[in-house]
Amino acid sequence: MAVKAIAHSYWRSIKRGARTFESVLDPVKEDVRTLARADVSGGVISPEEYQQYIGETYEPATETV
C-alpha cells in the first residue's frame, strides 16, 4: 500500500518541530511511522531521534516503503 501524500507533509512538519506526532490524524499515523522508520533505515535520522519524534522505541519495519 502506498503512503498517503499527507503523511509526507506531516513528517516534514514533525522533523521541523512545527507539529508533534500526537497531533497527526489517526488514519495517517501509521504512514508517518513508516516514513520515520524509512529515515532511520536510510541513515537520515537516528533511532534516538525516531523516539523523540514519534514517542516510541524504534523497531525496524517488516515492510519497505
PALUM-348543 format. One record per residue (C-alpha): x, y, z negated; residue in three letters. Coordinates in Angstrom, 2 decimals. Layout:
N
<X = X	Y = Y	Z = Z	type = Ala>
...
***
This chain:
65
<X = 0.00	Y = 0.00	Z = 0.00	type = Met>
<X = 1.32	Y = 3.45	Z = 0.89	type = Ala>
<X = 2.00	Y = 6.05	Z = -1.78	type = Val>
<X = -0.53	Y = 8.88	Z = -1.69	type = Lys>
<X = 0.82	Y = 12.19	Z = -0.40	type = Ala>
<X = -0.41	Y = 14.00	Z = -3.51	type = Ile>
<X = 1.84	Y = 11.74	Z = -5.61	type = Ala>
<X = 4.90	Y = 13.20	Z = -3.87	type = His>
<X = 3.73	Y = 16.70	Z = -4.81	type = Ser>
<X = 3.10	Y = 15.70	Z = -8.42	type = Tyr>
<X = 6.50	Y = 14.00	Z = -8.66	type = Trp>
<X = 8.30	Y = 17.08	Z = -7.31	type = Arg>
<X = 6.44	Y = 19.24	Z = -9.84	type = Ser>
<X = 7.38	Y = 16.91	Z = -12.70	type = Ile>
<X = 11.07	Y = 16.98	Z = -11.73	type = Lys>
<X = 10.95	Y = 20.79	Z = -11.55	type = Arg>
<X = 9.38	Y = 20.94	Z = -15.00	type = Gly>
<X = 6.21	Y = 22.59	Z = -13.72	type = Ala>
<X = 3.97	Y = 19.64	Z = -14.67	type = Arg>
<X = 4.02	Y = 16.74	Z = -17.10	type = Thr>
<X = 3.24	Y = 13.12	Z = -16.26	type = Phe>
<X = 0.37	Y = 13.24	Z = -18.75	type = Glu>
<X = -1.33	Y = 15.91	Z = -16.63	type = Ser>
<X = -1.28	Y = 13.76	Z = -13.48	type = Val>
<X = -4.67	Y = 12.44	Z = -12.41	type = Leu>
<X = -5.17	Y = 8.79	Z = -13.41	type = Asp>
<X = -5.72	Y = 7.49	Z = -9.84	type = Pro>
<X = -2.30	Y = 8.88	Z = -8.84	type = Val>
<X = -0.20	Y = 7.90	Z = -11.88	type = Lys>
<X = 0.90	Y = 4.51	Z = -10.55	type = Glu>
<X = 2.09	Y = 6.12	Z = -7.30	type = Asp>
<X = 4.07	Y = 8.70	Z = -9.28	type = Val>
<X = 5.63	Y = 5.87	Z = -11.32	type = Arg>
<X = 6.55	Y = 4.13	Z = -8.04	type = Thr>
<X = 8.29	Y = 7.28	Z = -6.77	type = Leu>
<X = 10.12	Y = 7.73	Z = -10.07	type = Ala>
<X = 11.30	Y = 4.10	Z = -10.02	type = Arg>
<X = 12.49	Y = 4.56	Z = -6.45	type = Ala>
<X = 14.51	Y = 7.61	Z = -7.51	type = Asp>
<X = 16.17	Y = 5.59	Z = -10.29	type = Val>
<X = 16.93	Y = 2.76	Z = -7.86	type = Ser>
<X = 18.34	Y = 5.26	Z = -5.38	type = Gly>
<X = 20.52	Y = 6.96	Z = -7.97	type = Gly>
<X = 18.62	Y = 10.26	Z = -7.76	type = Val>
<X = 17.73	Y = 10.17	Z = -11.47	type = Ile>
<X = 18.94	Y = 8.04	Z = -14.36	type = Ser>
<X = 16.82	Y = 5.59	Z = -16.37	type = Pro>
<X = 17.05	Y = 8.09	Z = -19.23	type = Glu>
<X = 15.64	Y = 10.86	Z = -17.03	type = Glu>
<X = 12.86	Y = 8.49	Z = -15.95	type = Tyr>
<X = 11.96	Y = 8.04	Z = -19.61	type = Gln>
<X = 11.97	Y = 11.81	Z = -20.17	type = Gln>
<X = 9.78	Y = 12.49	Z = -17.12	type = Tyr>
<X = 7.36	Y = 9.57	Z = -17.38	type = Ile>
<X = 7.44	Y = 8.90	Z = -21.12	type = Gly>
<X = 8.02	Y = 5.18	Z = -20.67	type = Glu>
<X = 11.10	Y = 2.99	Z = -20.66	type = Thr>
<X = 12.38	Y = 2.36	Z = -17.13	type = Tyr>
<X = 11.67	Y = -1.11	Z = -15.81	type = Glu>
<X = 12.66	Y = -1.89	Z = -12.22	type = Pro>
<X = 9.74	Y = -2.17	Z = -9.83	type = Ala>
<X = 8.82	Y = -5.50	Z = -8.36	type = Thr>
<X = 7.82	Y = -3.81	Z = -5.09	type = Glu>
<X = 9.69	Y = -1.48	Z = -2.77	type = Thr>
<X = 8.45	Y = 1.91	Z = -1.63	type = Val>
***
